Amino acid sequence: MRATPILVWFRQDLRLADNPALSDAARSGRPVVPVFVLDDDTPGGWRPGGASRWWLHHSLASLSRSLATAGSPLVLRRGRADVAIGELVRETGAGTVLWNRCYEPWATERDSRLKADLRAAGVEVKSFNGSLLREPMTVRTAAGEPYRVFTPFWRAVSSSPDWPEPLAAPDRLEAPPTAPASDPLESWGLLPTTPDWAGGLRQAWQPGEAAVAARLRAFLEGAAADYAEGRDRPGSDGTSRLSPYLHFGEISPRQVWAATRDAMLSGNPPEHRRHAESFLRELGWREFCYNLLYHFPKLPERPLNPRFEDFPWQPDSAALDSWQRGRTGYPIVDAGMRQLWTTGWMHNRVRMIVGSFLVKHLLLPWQEGQRWFWDTLVDADLANNAAGWQWIAGCGADAAPYFRVFNPVLQGGKFDPDGRYVRRWVPELAALPDTLIHQPWTATAETLRRAGIRLGTDYPAPCIEHKRGRDRALAAFATLRQAGDAADA
């Protein structure tokens, strides 16, 4: 009697190694049907943005090649995921469906419903942790509450790393006797129609499991040795750039942890440990963001701090457009926004600077920044994006003090002192000296002439003067204190 197939549903785990669902299927010895479903019916408008869709196309192409080499090709279907999985179960006669868990609110609701429906139909269903070191439902304070402050959360997670070692990729998968029909990947239209944008993404990235293994290895052999300081310098290649690979699951956090431990924590001097721990804390922040999204599912839409519900934002489409296009007149802000548009990624230190500028200098809602990042980032991740923007705005968990307003001139001078980053992304300012590169409006007319810059034509004057923006922001944030005082009276 022929064994019934196992259907493995790929989602944000587009890899063969350390994939608990795939490994469980491979160990069974039964035929394996790997499937990915493109579900455009995402609630809340969180359909993957343009940069994410570009990455997904190339990641699926890489995964398809790997699965075909292993023996069982990837099946592609488009439509409502729960419907498509049910149809494939009937088509293949699968007796088991396996997947690795997702944590977006609509995904957890859908998966629970689908699991119940499949089990009612006599189908075995199992799900696994393939995305996190510790899942949100397993990490609580001593009082049984979810953590809202990062440091104690990370202490609880990292002090007892009892997660298993990464799993090896299966050597071989048995294919079903008859392969189900599969959509051609090209028919999904995931690639951008703007050639220039696609070209910038191609130059900056190579999606796929093999590519991230090489990237992690190069990082641990190079920039990781100076990570604690190097991570703050956007003009140098001092970060791992693993974020899109982690989001799409081309590498797991357990793999990153184990590789970092083996390369930097085992038998190395204390200085290596300091840099390694700084790097792993960034992995911890990702875990913290998922913890927040799981326990507070309205995080992408509503401020975690309810006092911000009636914050006096000042919507301004012209100001938003200048920020999105990198034409604010503040070089470090504009460099970040142009890097984002060209490469689908922005240095983390600069993300904080451009975010602060949007919500504080321009008094535009943090949701506007979150939406723009969602469409333009290759690492657009609902948990990280929402938690990061709420942190910047001062309304989220463990948030920066809301009265802290980054001065983009000082931030530029501190983290890009030689102007290398600005010169790369705002080339019209390249001829300015280092002392003026972050504040071109203070240059004399003769200096601007020698640099070939017509301020207001070649490069804009500041869209808002820093002191005015700061004072306006502090006045707006003062209304929160007044509202709090009134509530306490």
N, C-alpha and C positions, 0 to 999 in steps of 0.2 A: 504493500500500500504506500503510495507516494505521500511524503510529508507535506502538510499544508504550508504555504509560503508565510514569511514574516514580512510585514510592511514596515519599513523604517522611514518615518516622516522627518526630513531635514527641515530646519527652520533657521535659527541663528547659531548653527553649529556646522558650518560648511567645511568639514575636515574629516579625515579618516582616523588620525591618531587621537588618543584620549577622547573618544566619542563613546560614552557609555552605552547609548542605545544601539549603535552599530556593532560595538564589541559583543554585546549580549546576543544580538542576532547571529553574528558570525559564529559564536561558540555553540549555537544550537545545532549547527550542521544542516539546517533547513534552507530552502531557497529564500533569498532575500530580494525584496523589491524596494530599492531606495526611491523616494519620491520627494519632490519639492513643489509646493503649490504657491503660485503668485496670487495673493488675495488682495484685490484692490478695494475691497469693501471694508476698509479700516475705519472704525468709529472715531469721531472727534477730529476728522480731517488729517489724521496722522499717516496718510499714505506716504510711502518713502519718497523723499525729495529727489531732485534731478541728479545730484552727485551720488547719492546712495544707490540710485537705480543703475548708474554707470558702473559702480563697484559691483553691484549684485550680478550684472550681466557677466563680467569677467570672472567673478568668483564662481559662479555656476558653471561656466565653461571649464574652469580648472577642476572643479569637483567632478564634473562629468567625465573628464579624461581619467581622473584617478580611479573612479568607480568602475569605468569600463576596463581599465587595466587590471583591477582586482577581480573582475569577472561578472559584475552585474551592473548594467548601465543605469544611469539616473533617469527617472521618469518625470517629465515636466507637465504640470497641469495648471490651468488658470481658472479662477472662480472662487466662490466661497470655500474656504479651506475645509470646514467640517463636511460640506456636501461632497467636495472632491474626494476626501479620504473615504467617506462612506461608499462612494461609487467605485473606488479602486478596490476596496475590500470585496465588494460583490463581483467585480470583474476578475479578480485574481483568486478568489476563494481563500484569501488570507485568514488564518486562524488567530493571528496575533498582530497587534499594532504597537510599535514602540516609538517614543520620542523623548527628546531632552526638553526640560521645562523652560518656558518663557515667563516673564514676570510683568509685562504690560497688563494693565487691568482688563482690557478686552480679551487678551490672550488667555489669561487665567480663567475668565468666565467661559469662553468658548471651549477650552480644553476640558474643563469640568463637565460641561454639557455633553461634549462628544464622547468623553470617557464613559459616562453613564449610558448613553445611547448604544455604544458599541458593546458594552458588557451585557446590556439587556438583549442584544441580538446574539449573544453567545460567543463574542469575540474577546479574547484575552487582551488586556491593555496594560502596559507598564510605562511609567515615565521616570526620568532620571535627572540628576543634577549634572549638567554638562557645561554650565556657564559661570559658576561662582565657586569661590573657595568655601563659603558657608552660605546657605540659603537663608533668606530673611526670616522665615518661620522658625529657624533654629537659634537665632541670636536675640536675646532679650536682656533687659536690665535685671538687677536683683529683684525689683518690684514687679517683674513680668511685663514691663512696657517696652515698646520699641525705642531704640536709641535715637536721640535727636541731636547729639553732639558727637563729632567725629572721633576725638581722641579716645574716650572710653570705649567707643564701638570698636575701633581698630585694636585697642589693647585686648579686648575680649576675643576678637577673631585671631589675631596674630600670636597671642600668648600660648595657644593650644592648637597648633596646626595638625589636627588629627585627620585631615582629608587624605584620601589615598594617593599613592603615587600615580603619575600619568600612565595611561594605558597605551600600549603599542598599537599601531595600525594593524588591522586584520591582514593576514597574508593572502587570503583568498575568500571570495564570496561566491556562493552557489547561486546561479541565476535560475529564475523560474523557467519551466518548459516553454512557455509562450510569453514574450515580453509585452506588457501593456502598451497601448498607443501613447506617444509622447509628443507634446508640442515642440516644434523647432524653436530654439532659444531666440533666434532672430525675430520670430513673429511677435514677440512680446514688446518690441519697440522700447527697450530700456535705455538705449544709448542716446545721448543728447543730439539734437538736430543742429546745434551750433558748433561747427567744426573747431573754431578757436578754443572753445571751452573744453571739448573732448581732447584736443591736443595738449592742453595744459595738464589735464588729469593724467594722460598717458605718460607725459614726461616725468611726472612727480611720483607715480605709483605703479606697482605691479601687484595686483591682487592675487590671492591664492595661498594655499597651505605651504607649498615649497618656498614661495617668496618670503613669507613671514619667518620661516625657520632660518633663512639666510640673514634676514634683517635682524632678528634677535641675536644671532651669533655675532654679527658684526658690531652690534651695539655693546654686547658684553665684553668684546675684545677691544673696544675703543672708548667711546664716549662715556660709558658707565663708570670709568675710573675717575671721572670728574663730575659726576652727575649732580651732586648736591649744590654745586655752584653753577655748573654749565647749563643746567635746565632753565635758568633764568635769563640766559643770553640769547635772544632771538636771532642775532646775526651769525651764530655758529650752529653747527649740527650737534647739539648737546642733549637731545632727547631721543627716546626710542622710536617714536612714531608708530607705536603698536596699536593705537586706539581703533582705527578702522578694522584691523584684523581681529581684535578682541570683540568688537561689536558684531561682526559677521561670523564669528566663531571659527575663523581659520586657524586660530590658536586658542588654547584655553588658559585661564589664569593659573591652573595647576601646572601647566607646562612652563609658563613664565616664572612662577615661583621656584620650581625645581631647577630650571636652568640657571637662574640667578643664584640660588643657594650653592649649586655645584661650582659655578664660576667665581663667585665673590665671597661666599661666607665660609667655605670649607678650607681651613688651613691658610687663610690669607691675613694680612696685617689689619689692625683695627681701622685704618683709613678706608680700606676696601669695604669693611662692614658698614661704615657710616654712609658711604655712597649707595651701597646696596639697600640699606634700610630706607634711605630717602626715596629711592626708586620704588621699593615695594609699598611705601605709603601711598603712592599714586595708584597702585593696584587696589589698595585699601579704600581710597576715595571712591573708586568705581563700585566697590562692594557697598559702601555706605549709600551711594546714590540709589542702588537697587533696593536697599533696605528701606529707604524713604519712599520710593515709588510703590513698593509692595504694600506698605502699611498706610500710606496716604495717597490713594489712587487718583485724587484730584490735583496732584502736584503740578502737572503740566498746564492747568488752567487757572487754579486758584492759589493765592498766596497762603503759605503754611501759617504765617502770622496773620490772623484775621483782622488786625488793626490796619492792614494795608488794603483792605477791600475797597475803601473809599478814598484812596490816595489821590491827590489832585494832579494827575498826569496832564500833560499838555500836548495832545495829538497834533502833529504837524507833518504833513506828507512831504513837504519840501525838505525839512530837516532829516526825515527818515531816508529820503532818496540820496541826500548828500552823504549820509553815513554809509548806506549800502554801496555806493559807487566809489567810496574812498576819496571824497572831495570835501572833507570837513575843514581843511586848512590846518589841521594838526598832523604833522608828518607821521608820528608813530601810530596814530589811529588809522590814517589813510593807508599806511604800509600794511597793516594787519588786514584791513578789509580787501585790499587788492591781492594779497597773498591768498586769502580765502577764496576769492572769485577765480583766481588762476589755477590754484592747486587743489581746492577742496579741503584745505586744512589751514589752521592758524596756530601759531605758537601759543602755548598755554598762558604765559605771562601776558602776551598781547591780548588774548581773549579777555582777561580781566580788565585791561586798560580800555579796550573798545567797548566792553560791556558797561563799565562805569560811565564812560562818556555818554552812551546812549540814554541810560536811565537817570543820570544825575545832571550832566551838563544840558542835555536836550529835554529832560523830563518826559521821555517817551516810555511807554509801558514795556516792562521786561518781556512780555509776551511777543512784542514785535521783534525783538532781537532773537528770541527763541525760534520764531517761525522762520526768520531769515537763515539762521544757522541750520535749521532742519532741512532747508532746501539746498544749501550750498556746501555743507560739510560731508565729506566721505565717511566721517566717523559719527554722523548724526545718530544719537542714541537717546531715546526718550528719557531714560533715568538720568543720565549724565547731563543732558541738555537742560532739563527742567530744574534739577537741583543746582546746577552751576549758575543759571540765570537768577534763580531765587537767592542764591548766596550773594551774587553781585548786587542785587537790588536791596538786600538787607531784610528780605521778608521770609527767608527760608530757614532751614535748620543750620545751626552752627554758623549763622550768617556773619559777614563782615559788618562792623558797626555801620548803621545806615547813614550816620553823619560823616563817614569817611568818603571824601571825594578825591579821586586820583587827579593829580595835576599832570596832564599829558606831557608837558615840557619836562618836568622833573623826572617822570617815569622814563621818558625817552633818554634823557641824559644819564640816568642811573643804569639802565639795562641795555642801552645801545650807545655807549659813550663815544664810539668812533663812527657812529652813523652808518655802519655797514648794512644793517637791516633796512634802514630807510633808503639808502642809495640803491639797494637791490630792487625795492618795490615802488619807490617814488623817484624814478631816474631823472625827472626834470629838476630835482634839487641836488643832484650828484656833485655839482661843482662848488657847493657851499662849504665853508670850513666846518669842522666838527663843532665849534662853539655856537654855530648858527643853524645847524642842520635840523634841529628840533624846534626852532622858532624863527623861521625865515622872515616873518613880518618885522623883526627887530633889526634886520640888516639895513645898511645904508643903501641909498639909491645906486651909488657907485659899485658897492659889493654885489648887488643884484644884477647890475648891468654886466659886470665881469663874469658872473656866473651864468649869464644868458637867461635870466628869469624875469618875466614881467608879472609881478604879483597881481593877482586878480584876473590874469589871462592864462598864463602858462600853469600857474598853481594858485588856488583860491586863497584869499585872506580867511582868517578864522571865522567860522560861521557863528560863533558866539565867543565873546571875550571870557577868559577863564574866571576872573573874579565875579563877573555877572552870573555866569553859569553856576558857580559854587554858591554864591549868595542866594540865588533863586532856589537851588536845590535844598539848602539848609532851611529856608523859609517854608518850603513845602513839607520837609520832614518834621519841622516843628509842629505842624498840625497834628501829627501822630501823638506827640506828647500832650498836646492840648486836649485831644480827644480822650487820651488815656486818663488825664487828670479829671476830666469831666465825668468819665465813667466811674472813677474811684470816689467822687465826691458824694 
